[in-house]
Amino acid sequence: MKKLLIASAIVATFVTPQAFAQAKNFEGPSLAASLNFANTTSDVTSTIFNGSSTESAQNLGLQGQYNFALGQSFVLGVGMTLGLGDLKAGTFNVNGTTITIKQKESYSFYVAPGMAISNTTLLYGKIAAISAKFEATGNTTTASTASGAGFGVGVQSFLNKNLFIQGELMQNQYADRSFTALNETDKNKSTVISVGVGYKF
């Protein structure tokens, strides 16, 4: 049994570098399109109303990325995303007036360190600087832009040399927005699951 364990360790020593020597397969520029499933929460605190509302919605996304191979197994991706279409972010009833909040014009810049677990599959984490416009519509329409940070994980798997599919989970937190004239503070956060397809050049 001891000899078997020693032999297994020796084999693993030679096999493991080969299994992880695939970072170069992911190196280079890529473009991807995704379908995003978002749960967005808006928390409102004001002198006349306090409330929280969560809405589920979908939109499309575009991603541009460049991956750098770091040694045999590690990859560092840098890129940006762009959200196409609005996302519902909350519905409130204030003194008989229905107020709806939408997230618009979202984008991010990010870094995505990853590890190649095979010659076709990459696991990665993501840290993003995010920005979006939040528009509230009731008797009137007001809008403001909020920035923040996003953190997530994902997997990318190649179907051939260039075409890949991708799945990702992100948690996004936007900075508080204060409206002095309204004595109001708005907080927004979202959980986003994305599935997409891309092409590496």
Sequence and secondary structure as in RCSB ss.txt:
>XXXX:A:sequence
MKKLLIASAIVATFVTPQAFAQAKNFEGPSLAASLNFANTTSDVTSTIFNGSSTESAQNLGLQGQYNFALGQSFV
LGVGMTLGLGDLKAGTFNVNGTTITIKQKESYSFYVAPGMAISNTTLLYGKIAAISAKFEATGNTTTASTASGAG
FGVGVQSFLNKNLFIQGELMQNQYADRSFTALNETDKNKSTVISVGVGYKF
>XXXX:A:secstr
 HHHHHHHHHHHHHHHHHHHTTGGGG EEEEEEEEEEEEEEEEEEESS EEEEEEEEEEEEEEEEEEEEETTTEE
EEEEEEEEES EEEEEEEETTEEEEEEEEEEEEEEEEEEEESSSSEEEEEEEEEEEEEEEEESSSEEEEEEEEEE
EEEEEEEESSSSEEEEEEEEEEEE  EEEGGGTEEEEEEEEEEEEEEEEE 
